[in-house]
């Protein structure tokens, strides 16, 4: 939709021209006496429920450009024909012109204001990307299986090799990392495990719980450095 922000200046100019023009009453039905009609308004219909007709003339509105342009062209044509022909037919053309003015006024009065206008965004030519995957920690059963395999190995190096091969695309909670650390006796091996798994820990805000797995301050300082990276 080609939206046109129409200033109320356009409507004010149209209504002013209509109000200054001589009022012309519609021709009486056949068989009735003719004569001067009583003074009437500019020809616009009264509607007290319409905000525009209550005098709020400073509101910007949104209308269809093509619709307003066509209506204005029709109005210009009707006025031109009325001035050229005059007489009874001229009065009929002027009445049609006033009706056109009424239609334009209705259009502007019913149009949404610019402040409230919220057109629908144009559809994107590209498909909507899927939502990011929701990461889940490794299943407890799978973790127990890994820990069982590690427990059958006597050396820390072999335990770490099993852990590295079993990690894959899995993620861990701090409590699960604590279970893995329970497989190791020495701090250097535990630090190696934390160093390898920390990038896949989901609840890093609970990392302080890992300090309980270390006894010496130097090891805790190294743990802090690992978790801060």
N, C-alpha and C positions, 0 to 999 in steps of 0.2 A: 504494500500500500504506500502510495506517495502521500505522505502526510504534509499538510500545509498549516503552519502556525499563522493564523489569521488574527491580526490586531483588531481590536474593536473599533479602531479609527475608520476602517472600511464601512462597518455597519453604521457608525455615527454619521458618516457622509451621506450614506444612502437614505437614512431616516430623515436627516435634515432636509435633503432635497425634496423628499416626499411631503414633509410637513409644511414646507413653504409653497408647494404647488396648490392650486385651487382644488378644493374637494369636489369630487364628481360623484354623484349618486348613481347607482345602477338604474337602467331604464325601467319604468313601472310596467307591470304586466298589462297585457292588452285589455282595453275596456275601462281602465282606471284613468282618472283625471291626471293631467300632467301639470307641472309647475315646479317652482324652485324647491329643492329638497332642503331639509333643515341641515345646519352645519354638522359635519361629522369629523371624526378624527382623521388622521393621515391615511386611514384605510387599513391599518394593522389591527388584527384581532386582539382584543383584551384578554389577558390570561394572568390573573394575579398569582397563580401558583408557579409561574416561571420566574426564575431568578433574574433573567435578563430584563423582563418586563417590569420588574420591581425597581429598576434603575441601576443595577450593578453592571455598569458599562466599562469597567476597567479590567475585565478578565480576558486573558488570552485563551483561545480555544483551538481545537484541532479539527479540521474538516478535510474532505477529499478535494484535491486541487481541481481535478477534471470536472467534478460536479459543480463547484462554484463557478468555474470559468464558463461552463455551458449555460448555467442559469443567468449569469451576467450578460452573455451574448444574446440569449433569448430576450432578456429585459431591454437591452439596447435596441434590438430589432423592433420590439413592440412599441417603444417610445417613439422611434423614428417614424414608424407607420402612422402612429396617432397624430403626430405633428403635421405630417404631410397631408393626411386625408381630412382631419377635422370632422365636425358634424357628429351625427349619431354614431357612425362607425368609429370615429376617432375616440368618442367617449368609451366605446366598448374596448378599444385597444388599450386605453389608459387603465380601465378596470382590470384587464388582464395583466398589465404591468404592475399594478398594485398587488395583485395576487402573487406575482412572481416575487415582489418584495417581501410579502408575507412568508412565502416559502423559504427565502434566503434567511429571513430573520429566525424562522423556526429552526432551520439547519444550524445556525450559529448558536442559538439558545440551547439546543440539545447536544451540541458537541462537547466532548470532555475538555476541561481546562488543561493547559499545557502542564501545570503543576501536577495534575492527577493522571496525565496521559502516560500509559505504560504499554507500548505496543509489544506484541509477542516477538521475541527474537527470531530471526530467520533460521530455519533449520540448517544445521551444519552438514556440509557435503561429506564429512568424514564420519565414520561410525564412532559411537561413544566408546572410549577405552574401558576395558573391564576394571572393576575396583581392585586395588592392591590386595594381594593375598594376605589372609590373616595368619600370622605365624603362631604356631602352637608348639609347646615344649614336647620333647620326646616322650613317648608313652612309657608309663611305668613298667609295663611288661617288657618292652624292648630294652629299657635301661637295666632291668634285673638280669636279662640275658647277657648283656655286655659285661656287667659286673661279675657274673658267674664265670664267664670265660676268662676275665682278667684274674680272678682269684686263683685260678689253677696254674698261673704262671709264677714261678718263684722270683724272677728278676724284674726290677722296676722298668728296665728298658723294654722288655717284652710286653709288659702291661701297657706302656705308653703306645707301643706299636699297634696293639689291638684296639686301643681307644681311638687312635688316629684313623685307622681303617674303618671303624664303625661309626664315626661321627657323621660322615656323609653330609646330607642337607638338614640334619637335625638341629634343634635349638634346645636350650637348657634353662632351667630355673636355678637360682642360687642354691636352693636346698638339694637339687640333683647334683650340682657340682660338689657339694659337701660329701655326698655319698661316694663320688668318684675319688675324692681326696682320701677317704678312709681306706683305700686300697694301697696307699703309699705310706712309708715310714719316715723318709727323710724330707726335709724342707725343700731341698733343691728340686726333688721330683714333683712335689706338690706345686711349687711355683711354676714348673714347666707345664703342668696340667692347666693351671689357671691361665697361663700365657696362651695356651692353645685353644681354650674354650671361651675365654672372656668375650671375644667378638660375637659369640652366639648365645650369650646370656640375655634373656628377655627382661628380667626384673633387676636391672643393675642398681636400682635404688636400695636393694637389699644386700649389696655387696659387702657391707660392713660385717655381715655374719661370718664371712670367710676368715676374719682375723682370728677367730677361735681355733682355727686349724694350725696356727703357728705360735711358737713359744718365744722366739727371740725377736727383739726389736728390729734388728737388721732385716730379718725376713718379712716382718710386717711393713717396713719401709719399702721393700721391693714389691710387696703385694700392692701397696698404695700406688706405686709408680705404674704398675701394670694396669690397674683399674682406672687410672687417670688418663690413659692413652685412648 
